[in-house]
Amino acid sequence: MNKAETILAHHGVKGMRWGVKGGAKKMPGSEDHVRVALASAKLKKGGIRALSNKELQDIVTRKNLERQYGQLNPSFKSTAGKFVADTLVSIGKQQVSTLVAKGVAKGGEKLLQKAASKA
């Protein structure tokens, strides 16, 4: 055997990206979830009048249950969302105070210039 025959090479699968795992398999939605999703799509397309009483009741019940579950079991998303919101508010306050300080400084300079020109 010569050197060229002893090399084992693997170049991957066509279309494969380095460091990217295959997509996670999602569990299929429950029958209730699918039914409400279809009713919600119908609601968006045709408005509330396009829904039957049963479809509307299914949507309301599902949304209420999801909200109640979210209150009982706070998730990372709500914690992360609160952090992001708090951070944005804090940055906004800093920016406003900086702009106000600059405005006051410029306004003070103009007043001083006016006073100096009158004197």
MIMIPA-192474 format. One record per residue: residue number from 1; residue in three letters; x, y, z of N, C-alpha, C, CB in turn. Coordinates in steps of 0.1 Angstrom, whole numbers. Atoms other than C-alpha are relative to their C-alpha. Glycine has a CB too. Layout:
<nodes>
    n  res    npx    npy    npz   capx   capy   capz    cpx    cpy    cpz   cbpx   cbpy   cbpz
  NUM  Ala      X      Y      Z      X      Y      Z      X      Y      Z      X      Y      Z
...
</nodes>
This chain:
<nodes>
    n  res    npx    npy    npz   capx   capy   capz    cpx    cpy    cpz   cbpx   cbpy   cbpz
    1  Met      8    -12      0      0      0      0      9     12      0     -9      0     12
    2  Asn     -8    -12      0     13     34     -8     -8     10      9      1      6    -15
    3  Lys      4    -10    -10      7     65     13    -14      5     -4      9     12      1
    4  Ala     12     -6      4    -23     78     -8    -12    -10      3      0      3    -15
    5  Glu     10      9     -2    -43     46     -2     -3     -2     15      4    -14     -5
    6  Thr      2      2    -14    -40     47     36     -6     12      7     13     -3      7
    7  Ile      6    -12     -6    -56     81     41    -15     -2      0      4     13     -8
    8  Leu     14      1     -1    -91     80     54     -5     15      2     -5     -9     12
    9  Ala      4    -14     -1   -109    113     48    -16      0      0      5      8    -12
   10  His     14     -2     -1   -144    125     57     -3     15     -2     -6     -6     14
   11  His      2    -14      3   -157    157     43    -14      4      4      2      3    -15
   12  Gly     14     -3     -5   -192    156     59    -10     -3    -10      0     15      4
   13  Val     12      2      8   -226    156     44     -2     13     -8    -12     -4      9
   14  Lys      2    -12      8   -235    179     16    -10      9      6     -5     -4    -15
   15  Gly      9     -9     -7   -251    210     30      2      1     15    -14     -4     -3
   16  Met     -2      0    -14   -239    203     65      8     13      4      7    -13      5
   17  Arg     -7    -12     -5   -227    233     85      8     -4     13     -9     12      3
   18  Trp     -8      4    -12   -199    230    111     -6      7     12     14      5     -2
   19  Gly      4     -5    -13   -211    234    147    -15      2      0      6     13      3
   20  Val     14     -2      0   -248    234    137     -7    -14      2     -5      7    -13
   21  Lys      7     13     -2   -269    206    152    -13      0     -8     -2     -2     15
   22  Gly     12      2      7   -299    192    135    -11      7      8     -3    -14     -3
   23  Gly     11     -6     -7   -332    209    144     -6     -9     10    -11      5    -10
   24  Ala      6      8    -11   -348    197    176    -14     -4     -5     -1      8     13
   25  Lys     13      5      4   -378    175    170    -10      6     10      0    -15      0
   26  Lys     10     -5     -9   -409    192    184    -11    -10      1     -6     14     -6
   27  Met     11      9     -2   -437    173    199    -12      6     -7     -3     -2     15
   28  Pro     12     -6      6   -470    177    180     -9      6     10     -7    -11     -9
   29  Gly      9     -7     -9   -495    200    195    -12     -9      3     -5     13     -6
   30  Ser     12      8     -4   -525    186    214    -11      3    -10     -3      3     14
   31  Glu     11     -3      8   -558    184    197     -7     13      3    -11    -12      2
   32  Asp      5    -13     -4   -570    213    217      8     12     -5      0      1     16
   33  His     -9    -10      5   -540    234    207     -2      2    -15     14     -3      3
   34  Val      2     -1     15   -545    226    170    -13      6     -3      1    -14     -6
   35  Arg     13     -5      2   -582    233    172     -1     15      3    -11     -7      9
   36  Val      0    -14     -3   -576    267    189      8      8    -10      5      2     14
   37  Ala     -9     -7     10   -548    276    164     -8      2    -13     12     -9     -2
   38  Leu      8     -2     12   -572    270    135    -11     10      2     -6    -14     -4
   39  Ala     10    -10     -3   -599    290    152      6     14      0     -7     -3     13
   40  Ser     -7    -13      0   -574    318    158      3      5    -14     13     -1      9
   41  Ala     -2     -4     14   -564    318    122    -12      5     -7      7    -11     -8
   42  Lys     13     -4      6   -600    320    112     -4     14      6    -11    -11      4
   43  Leu      3    -13     -7   -605    349    137      8     11     -7      4      0     15
   44  Lys     -8    -10      7   -576    368    121     -4      3    -14     15     -4      0
   45  Lys      4     -2     14   -589    363     86    -14      6     -1      0    -14     -7
   46  Gly     14     -5      2   -626    369     91     -6      8     11     -9    -12     -2
   47  Gly      6     -7    -11   -630    386    124     -8     -8      9     -8     12     -5
   48  Ile      7      8    -10   -650    376    154    -13     -6     -5     -3      9     12
   49  Arg     13      5      5   -682    371    134      2    -12     -8     -6     11     -9
   50  Ala     -3     12      8   -665    343    114      0    -12      9     13      1     -7
   51  Leu     -2     11    -10   -663    322    146    -14     -5      5      9      4     12
   52  Ser     12      5     -6   -690    299    160      2      3     15     -2    -15     -3
   53  Asn     -1     -2    -14   -698    302    197     10    -10      6    -13     -2      7
   54  Lys     -9     11     -5   -679    269    203     15      4     -2     -3    -13     -6
   55  Glu    -14     -4      4   -647    282    185      4     12      9      1      4    -15
   56  Leu     -4    -12     -8   -648    315    204      2     -5     15    -11     10      0
   57  Gln     -1      5    -14   -653    297    237     13     -8      2    -12     -9      4
   58  Asp    -12      8     -1   -624    273    229     12     10      1      1     -9    -13
   59  Ile    -11    -10      0   -601    303    222      1      7     14     -2     11    -11
   60  Val      0     -7    -13   -611    321    254      5     -9     11    -14      6      3
   61  Thr     -4      9    -10   -607    290    275     15     -3     -1     -8    -13     -1
   62  Arg    -14      3      1   -573    281    261      9     12      4      3     -3    -15
   63  Lys     -8    -12     -4   -560    317    265      0      2     15     -5     12     -7
   64  Asn      0     -1    -15   -572    318    301      8    -10      7    -15     -1      4
   65  Leu     -8     10     -6   -556    285    309     14      2     -2     -4    -14     -6
   66  Glu    -14     -3      3   -523    295    293      4     12     10      2      4    -14
   67  Arg     -3    -11     -9   -524    328    313      1     -5     15    -11     11     -1
   68  Gln      0      5    -14   -532    310    346     12     -9      2    -13     -8      3
   69  Tyr    -12      8     -2   -504    285    340     12      8      1      1    -10    -12
   70  Gly    -11     -9      0   -480    313    333      2      7     13     -1     11    -11
   71  Gln     -1     -6    -13   -489    329    366      5    -10     11    -14      6      4
   72  Leu     -4     10    -10   -484    296    385     14     -4     -2     -9    -12     -1
   73  Asn    -13      6      4   -452    286    367      8     11     -8     -2    -13     -7
   74  Pro     -8    -10      7   -431    317    359     11     -6     -8      5     11      9
   75  Ser    -10      6      9   -408    308    330     12      9     -1     -6     -3    -14
   76  Phe    -12     -8      3   -374    320    320     -3     12     -9     11     -9     -6
   77  Lys      4    -11     10   -390    341    292     -5     12      8    -10     -5    -10
   78  Ser      5    -11     -7   -408    362    317     11      7      8    -12     -4      9
   79  Thr    -11     -6     -7   -377    367    338      9      7     -9      8    -12      7
   80  Ala     -9     -7     10   -356    375    307     -7     12     -5      3    -10    -11
   81  Gly      7    -12      5   -383    398    294      0     12     10    -15     -4     -3
   82  Lys     -1    -11    -11   -384    417    328     13      6      0     -4     -6     13
   83  Phe    -14     -5      0   -346    420    327      2      9    -11     10    -12      0
   84  Val     -2     -9     12   -346    434    292     -8     13      1     -5     -8    -13
   85  Ala      8    -12     -2   -375    458    300      7      9     10    -14     -4      4
   86  Asp     -7     -8    -10   -357    470    331     12      7     -5      3     -8     13
   87  Thr    -12     -5      5   -325    474    313     -3     12    -10      8    -11     -7
   88  Leu      3    -10      9   -341    494    285     -5     13      7    -11     -5    -10
   89  Val      5    -12     -8   -359    517    310     12      7      6    -10     -4     11
   90  Ser    -12     -6     -6   -326    523    328      9      7    -10      9    -11      7
   91  Ile     -8     -7     10   -307    531    296     -8     12     -5      3    -10    -12
   92  Gly      8    -12      4   -336    554    285      2     11     10    -14     -4     -2
   93  Lys     -1    -11    -10   -334    573    318     14      6     -1     -2     -6     14
   94  Gln    -14     -6      1   -296    577    314      1      9    -12     10    -11     -1
   95  Gln     -1     -8     12   -300    590    279     -8     13      1     -6     -8    -12
   96  Val      8    -12     -3   -328    614    289      8     10      9    -13     -3      5
   97  Ser     -7     -9     -9   -307    628    318     12      6     -7      4     -8     12
   98  Thr    -11     -6      7   -277    632    295     -4     11     -9      7    -11     -8
   99  Leu      5    -10      9   -297    651    269     -5     12      7    -12     -6     -8
  100  Val      4    -12     -7   -313    673    295     12      8      5     -9     -5     12
  101  Ala    -12     -7     -5   -279    681    310      6      8    -11     10    -10      6
  102  Lys     -6     -7     11   -266    690    276     -8     12     -4      2     -9    -12
  103  Gly      9    -11      3   -297    711    269      1     12     10    -14     -5     -1
  104  Val     -2    -10    -10   -293    729    302     13      8     -1     -2     -6     14
  105  Ala    -14     -6      2   -256    735    296      0     10    -12     11    -10     -2
  106  Lys      1     -9     12   -263    750    261     -9     12      3     -5     -8    -12
  107  Gly      9    -11     -3   -292    770    274      7     10     10    -13     -5      6
  108  Gly     -8     -9     -9   -270    784    302     10      8     -7      6     -9     11
  109  Glu    -10     -7      8   -243    793    278     -6     11     -8      8    -10    -10
  110  Lys      7    -10      7   -268    812    257     -4     12      9    -12     -6     -8
  111  Leu      4    -11     -9   -281    831    287     12      8      4     -7     -6     12
  112  Leu    -12     -8     -3   -246    840    297      5      9    -11     11    -10      4
  113  Gln     -4     -8     12   -238    852    262     -9     12     -1      0     -9    -13
  114  Lys      9    -11      1   -269    873    261      2     10     11    -15     -5      1
  115  Ala     -3     -9    -11   -261    888    296     13      7     -3      0     -8     13
  116  Ala    -12     -6      3   -226    895    285     -1     10    -11     11    -11     -4
  117  Ser      2    -10     11   -237    912    253     -8     12      4     -7     -7    -12
  118  Lys      7    -11     -5   -261    934    272      8      9      9    -13     -4      8
  119  Ala     -8     -8     -9   -235    945    297     10      8     -6      6     -9     10
</nodes>
